[in-house]
Amino acid sequence: MRAWKPSNAQILIGEKEKKLGPCYVAVSDSKLSGGDYEALIPPELLDDFM
C-alpha cells in the first residue's frame, strides 16, 4: 500500500471543515469492505461534525 504525508489535509462534510495535523494518506488497489467505504477515518476526528 502506498502512502504519503501531505503538507496539509482537511475533512469536509457539508459546510463544515476540519484541518488535520500531520497524518498519512494511503491508497489501495483493493476496495474497502466490498466497496461500501471510500475512506477510513478515526471517529474522534469526526467529533466536531456531530
SVG drawing of the C-alpha trace seen along z (x, -y; Angstrom):
<svg xmlns="http://www.w3.org/2000/svg" viewBox="-24 -26 29 33">
<polyline fill="none" stroke="black" stroke-width="0.4" points="0.0,0.0 1.4,-3.4 1.2,-6.2 2.4,-9.8 2.4,-12.6 0.7,-15.7 1.8,-19.2 -1.9,-19.7 -5.1,-17.8 -8.7,-18.5 -12.1,-16.8 -15.1,-18.5 -18.7,-17.4 -21.3,-19.8 -20.2,-23.3 -18.1,-22.2 -14.3,-21.8 -11.7,-20.4 -8.0,-20.8 -5.9,-17.8 -2.5,-17.8 0.3,-15.7 -1.1,-12.5 -0.5,-9.8 -2.8,-9.2 -2.7,-5.8 -4.3,-4.3 -5.1,-0.8 -5.9,1.1 -8.5,3.1 -11.9,1.9 -12.6,1.3 -15.2,3.7 -16.5,4.7 -16.8,1.1 -19.0,-0.2 -16.4,-2.7 -14.2,-5.2 -12.1,-6.3 -11.3,-5.1 -11.3,-7.9 -10.9,-7.5 -14.1,-8.5 -12.5,-11.1 -11.7,-13.2 -15.4,-13.5 -16.5,-14.8 -16.6,-18.4 -19.2,-17.3 -21.7,-15.9"/>
</svg>
